[in-house]
Amino acid sequence: MTLLETLGAILVGLIILAGAALGLNAAFSSSKLGETEQNLVTLRMQVQHMFSGSADYSGLDNSLALKAGVVPKSFIKGEVLKNAFGGNITLTPVTADAAFSIELTSIPQEECTKLAKFQTDAWLGVDVNGHVVDRLSDTVVTDIVSYCEDTNTILFTAR
């Protein structure tokens, strides 16, 4: 085998390896998104159940949710709440609406659009980087895409 043939074989191998790495990265990203969506719904339902019968969500914060055991295990990293993308999760009462919010930070751009569209009708409101998502708008998808940046914060509000 000549030097040129050897270099060609190495180049082909590197191209195949790079393609496999990209495919693996996409699979992990999709897995993280699905995990986040599932845990977001679980967290919302657990908080609602914990406060059922209460007038509002006064006193709700990350510490209370952790102590009450309502946070999905994969959202718990040590003593803090983290999403699958490494960003923070913050629970806050929204007393004006007798509601609560779940804020997710450090959401990558590609996942931002998908996550912001996730069950929009099940939430009282969804905000992306401070922009209110109008789920009834004819341009809701293009609006969400325009709100998403390289790294994003999504705020979900529920009753």
Summary of the structure (lengths in Angstrom):
residues: 159
radius of gyration: 20.4
end to end distance: 69.8
largest distance: 79.2
contacts: 454
relative contact order: 0.13
helix: 51%
strand: 23%
